[in-house]
C-alpha cells in the first residue's frame, strides 16, 4: 500500500473524478490508516511504498501490476497522468527481489485492477483501461489461462469494480459491467456468484479486499452482508469515501503480494 | 468487394472472443471466412485465428476493423508485392511468383489489383494498372514482374452453396452415375453460359471421329452451340477423311469394316488439302462438304490445330510451332465459360493449362484416367464424365438441337 500523502483529485480520467471536488487530506489519511489497521487485524501484513508528489494516484497500488509468485508484470497505463507511476513500481518490486517481466510497448494493461485470479484462471478485462491484445502476452508471461472480459459501462472502468473473488467457487460480481459474452464466461467460471444490484455495485461493494475469512468492504448492504456471513465470512466496512471521489475503493488501495497464479485461492 | 485479414490470439475460444468477433462481423453486414484456426491443446495454451473479413462497402470495412481491434483482432499487415523489371527477353526475374489458374489479386501501392485472366505456370506482369498472367517466353525486357509471395492473394474456388446440380456426385470422376442426367445438366450449363454471353469451347480428340460422334459435334457447331474448337492434326484429318472417304483411319464410319487400302486414305486427303492450301480453301473448292471442320469454316468458328511430332502431313492449318499454337489458343480463351474436353488427353491437358479455374470444364472420356490427369495437372475445376463420347454427344444434340 502507498500512503495518501500527495493524494488529490488532480485530473479527470474516470467518470467518478471531478476536479472541483476536493478530497480532504486529513480525512483521507485517517481512512487510509484505518484501512491498514483493519487489514492487519484481519491477519494481513502490509508493506509500504513511498508516495511521490507528482503521482497522486500512486495510492491505488492495485494498478501497479500483476504479481505472480516472485514475478512482477508492471502495468502499462492508458493515461499519461499515471504512466510515471510505473518506474516507481518497478523500482519498488526490484528492491524486493521480484523478477520484472515487461509487457510489450504499445499495449495497455492496468495491473491487478484489470486482472484477478478466479481459481486457477486469470480473469482479465479490456476496453477502457486495458487492451484485449495484452491478454495473450499476460498468459505467455505468467503461464496462466486467461479469460478476456469486455467491460461495457464506463462507471466500472476497471475489473475490480465488478469482481471480488472470495474463494474458488464464490465471488462478488457486478455483471452490469460486462457484455453478454463476458457474463456467459463468468457464469461458467463462478458456480456461486453473489450478484450485486446496480446500486450496490455503484457503491463499490465489489471493490473489496479478502484477507483469510474477512471481507473488507467500502460499503455493504444488509442483503450482501447476510450472504457473506452465511458463507462464513466476517464483513468489515471501512469508510474510504475520500478515495471514492477519485473512483477507488478498498481493493484499489491495495495490491496482494501473496498471489501465485494458476494455483487457486483455497 | 473490400476485404482484409485479421488475426486474433489468446484464450479466444473459452473467452468467447472468437464467437463475439464473428458475431460483430455479421452484425456489421460483413462476412468472414476462417483462413486458419489453431486451437490450444490445453487450458493454458493460446488459440489463434485468422479471419478474412469482407464487405461491399470499404468505409464500413474500415470502421468494422477499428471495432474488431478493440477485441484484440488486429489487421494482418500486408505489404505491397515486390515488382522487379525483367532483364532479358523470355526470362523471368529470379524468385518470380509462379501463378495458379485461381482468381488472384496482388497488392500494389496499397491497393489489391486483380489478375485479368488467370493462367497457371506463368509470371505476373504489371503494366499501366493492369495485371496479367504472362508465359515465360513472352516476357520482354523491362516488364514489371511480381517477385515472391508477399502481397499476393489467391482465392480458392468457391464451393457452391445450396442445391448444386452436381452435388450428388461426391467423386470428381464419375463412372457410376446416370449419364442421361449428366448430359441434361451439361446441356443446361452450356445454355446458361450462352445466355450470359460466354463462349463454349470444344476440345476434340480423334476418337470423336473414330466412335462416330463426328456428325453430333458437327450438328452442335452448325446450331451455334460451339464457338471455339481446339484439336490436333489427327482429329481434323479424320473428320475430313470421313467426309471425303467415309472412313476414319481407314475404317468405315458407317459399317465398321476396314476399307481396302484404307491405311492411306487420310494421307490422300491431307495431300489434297495441302494442294488447296488450307481447310477453308478446300471447303470453298467443294472438296469438303460436311463434317466438323466444314461447319467451323461455314460458321466462322475459330479453331486452333496444334501439331505434334508424330503428325502425318500435317494439314496446312496445323501450328507446327507448339509455342505459337499455345499462344493462338491463349488469344482465343478470354470469354470462354464452358469447356468440353471430348475424348482428348493431350489437347485437353494443354487447354486445361491455359484456362482460368473459373471456366466450367467437363472432361468426357471412356478412360477415367484422363479426368484424373487433368486434375493432377492443376485443372481442379474439371469434372470427369466417364462414358463413350459418341453416346454423350448424341445425347447433347438431343438436348440442344431437338
Interface residues (C-beta under 8 A of the other chain):
Chain A: X126 X127 X131 X132 X133 X135 X136 X139 X140 X143 X144 X145 X146 X147 X148 X149 X150 X179 X181 X182 X184 X185 X262
Chain B: X9 X10 X11 X12 X14 X15 X16 X17 X19 X20 X43 X44 X46 X70 X71 X72 X74
